[in-house]
Amino acid sequence: MERALDLPVNLHGASLSIDSDGPGATARVAVAVADLAVASDVLVLGGDLGAGKTAFTKAFGAALGIAEHITSPTFTLVQRYDGGRLVLHHLDVYRLDHVDETIDLALPELFEDGSVVVIEWGDTILSVLPQNYLFVNFVFGDGDDERTIELSAVGSPWQARMRSLREALEGATSC
C-alpha cells in the first residue's frame, strides 16, 4: 500500500490531527480535503498569522483544478476562482473589526451558490456561518515549518466524510 502522507494522523470522533513538517505536507492535507469537497462546502481556517492558511488554500484550489494564482484576499476580503471542478470563494476576514461587517460580504449568497467557500480567520465570525463546515486549525510546532493541522467536522456533512478523509491522509485505497 502506497502512503500519500507519511505523517501521524489521529482520528478522534469527528476530528483529525495531523503533524505537518512543512508546506509540502500541508499541501497534501489540502489535496485530500479538496478531493472530498462537494458543492456548498464551507471550510473555516483558523490559526496564527503565518501558520499556513493561505498555503493550504492555494493547494486546495489547485487540487480543484483552478489554474489561476491564488493569493490571500486580505484587502479585497473576497476572491472568486473559476475553472476548477467547483467554484472557489476565498475569503479573508482578518481585517474585519466586528462580525456585523460581514453583512457586506453577502455570505448567504456565497453559501448557497453551489461553490466551496474557504474563510481565513473564519473562527472570528462563527456566529454568522452555516451550521455545517470543516474547521481547519493550524498550530505552530517547535520547528520553523512544523505545524499541527487540526481538522474538525461541524455538522453531519463533514462528519460523514471524516473516515474517508483519514483514509486518504493515511494513503489507504478504497475499492
C-alpha positions as CSV (number, residue, x, y, z in Angstrom):
1,M,0.0,0.0,0.0
2,E,1.4,3.4,-1.0
3,R,1.3,6.1,1.6
4,A,0.2,9.5,0.3
5,L,1.1,11.3,3.5
6,D,3.8,9.9,5.8
7,L,2.8,11.8,8.9
8,P,1.0,10.9,12.1
9,V,-2.8,11.0,11.6
10,N,-5.0,10.7,14.7
11,L,-8.8,10.3,14.4
12,H,-10.9,11.3,17.5
13,G,-14.6,11.2,16.7
14,A,-15.3,13.9,14.2
15,S,-11.8,15.4,14.2
16,L,-8.3,14.6,12.9
17,S,-4.9,15.8,14.0
18,I,-2.0,15.8,11.5
19,D,1.6,16.7,12.3
20,S,3.0,18.6,9.2
21,D,6.7,19.0,8.7
22,G,6.4,21.7,6.1
23,P,4.5,23.3,3.2
24,G,4.5,20.1,1.1
25,A,2.8,18.1,3.9
26,T,0.3,20.9,4.4
27,A,-0.4,20.9,0.6
28,R,-1.0,17.1,0.8
29,V,-3.6,17.6,3.5
30,A,-5.3,20.3,1.4
31,V,-5.4,18.0,-1.6
32,A,-7.0,15.2,0.5
33,V,-9.7,17.7,1.7
34,A,-10.3,19.0,-1.8
35,D,-10.8,15.5,-3.2
36,L,-13.7,15.1,-0.8
37,A,-15.1,18.6,-1.2
38,V,-18.6,19.0,-2.7
39,A,-20.8,21.9,-3.8
40,S,-21.8,24.2,-0.9
41,D,-19.0,23.1,1.4
42,V,-17.6,25.6,3.8
43,L,-14.0,25.4,5.2
44,V,-13.2,27.6,8.2
45,L,-9.5,28.2,8.7
46,G,-8.0,29.3,12.0
47,G,-4.6,29.8,13.4
48,D,-2.0,32.4,14.0
49,L,-0.6,34.7,11.3
50,G,1.7,32.8,9.0
51,A,0.6,29.4,10.2
52,G,-0.4,28.1,6.8
53,K,-3.9,29.2,6.0
54,T,-3.1,30.7,2.6
55,A,-0.7,27.9,1.7
56,F,-3.5,25.4,2.4
57,T,-6.0,27.4,0.3
58,K,-3.5,27.6,-2.6
59,A,-3.1,23.8,-2.6
60,F,-6.8,23.3,-2.1
61,G,-7.6,25.4,-5.1
62,A,-5.0,23.7,-7.3
63,A,-6.4,20.3,-6.3
64,L,-9.9,21.5,-7.5
65,G,-8.2,22.3,-10.9
66,I,-8.0,26.1,-10.5
67,A,-5.1,27.3,-12.6
68,E,-5.2,30.9,-11.5
69,H,-2.7,32.0,-8.9
70,I,-4.4,32.1,-5.5
71,T,-3.5,34.9,-3.1
72,S,-4.9,35.9,0.2
73,P,-7.7,38.5,-0.3
74,T,-6.7,40.4,2.8
75,F,-7.6,43.8,1.3
76,T,-10.4,42.7,-1.1
77,L,-11.9,40.3,1.5
78,V,-13.4,38.0,-1.1
79,Q,-11.9,36.5,-4.3
80,R,-13.7,34.1,-6.7
81,Y,-11.8,31.5,-8.6
82,D,-13.4,29.7,-11.6
83,G,-12.1,26.9,-13.8
84,G,-12.0,24.0,-11.4
85,R,-14.4,21.2,-10.8
86,L,-16.0,23.6,-8.2
87,V,-16.0,27.4,-8.0
88,L,-13.9,28.6,-5.0
89,H,-14.8,31.6,-3.0
90,H,-11.7,32.6,-0.9
91,L,-12.4,35.0,2.0
92,D,-10.0,36.6,4.5
93,V,-11.8,38.3,7.3
94,Y,-8.7,39.3,9.3
95,R,-9.3,43.0,8.7
96,L,-12.9,43.0,9.9
97,D,-13.2,44.7,13.3
98,H,-16.7,43.3,14.1
99,V,-18.8,40.4,13.0
100,D,-21.5,42.9,11.8
101,E,-19.2,43.9,9.0
102,T,-19.8,40.5,7.3
103,I,-23.1,41.8,6.0
104,D,-21.3,43.5,3.1
105,L,-19.7,40.2,2.1
106,A,-23.1,38.7,1.0
107,L,-22.3,35.4,2.9
108,P,-25.7,33.8,2.5
109,E,-25.4,34.1,-1.3
110,L,-21.9,32.6,-1.3
111,F,-23.1,29.7,0.9
112,E,-26.0,28.9,-1.4
113,D,-24.4,29.2,-4.9
114,G,-23.0,25.7,-5.1
115,S,-19.4,26.7,-4.7
116,V,-16.9,25.9,-2.0
117,V,-16.2,28.7,0.5
118,V,-12.9,28.9,2.3
119,I,-12.7,31.5,5.0
120,E,-9.3,32.5,6.5
121,W,-9.8,33.7,10.1
122,G,-13.3,32.3,9.9
123,D,-13.2,31.3,13.5
124,T,-13.7,35.0,14.3
125,I,-17.1,35.0,12.6
126,L,-18.6,31.7,13.6
127,S,-21.9,33.2,14.7
128,V,-22.8,34.1,11.0
129,L,-21.6,30.9,9.4
130,P,-23.8,28.0,8.4
131,Q,-24.2,25.0,10.9
132,N,-22.1,22.7,8.7
133,Y,-18.5,23.2,8.0
134,L,-15.0,21.8,8.3
135,F,-12.8,23.7,10.8
136,V,-9.1,23.6,9.9
137,N,-6.9,25.0,12.6
138,F,-3.1,25.5,12.2
139,V,-1.0,25.3,15.3
140,F,2.7,26.2,15.3
141,G,5.1,23.4,16.2
142,D,8.6,23.5,17.6
143,G,10.4,23.9,14.2
144,D,10.0,26.7,11.8
145,D,8.0,24.7,9.3
146,E,6.3,22.3,11.8
147,R,2.6,22.6,12.3
148,T,-0.2,20.6,13.7
149,I,-3.2,20.7,11.5
150,E,-6.5,20.0,13.3
151,L,-9.5,19.1,11.2
152,S,-12.9,19.2,13.0
153,A,-16.2,18.4,11.4
154,V,-19.0,20.6,12.5
155,G,-22.3,19.2,11.3
156,S,-23.2,15.9,9.6
157,P,-21.9,16.5,6.0
158,W,-18.2,16.6,7.0
159,Q,-18.7,14.1,9.9
160,A,-19.8,11.6,7.3
161,R,-16.6,12.1,5.4
162,M,-14.1,12.1,8.2
163,R,-13.3,8.4,7.9
164,S,-12.7,8.8,4.2
165,L,-10.5,11.8,4.9
166,R,-8.5,9.9,7.4
167,E,-8.0,7.0,5.0
168,A,-6.9,9.4,2.3
169,L,-4.4,11.0,4.6
170,E,-3.0,7.7,5.6
171,G,-2.8,6.7,1.9
172,A,-5.4,3.9,2.2
173,T,-7.0,2.9,-1.1
174,S,-10.7,2.2,-1.3
175,C,-12.4,-0.2,-3.7
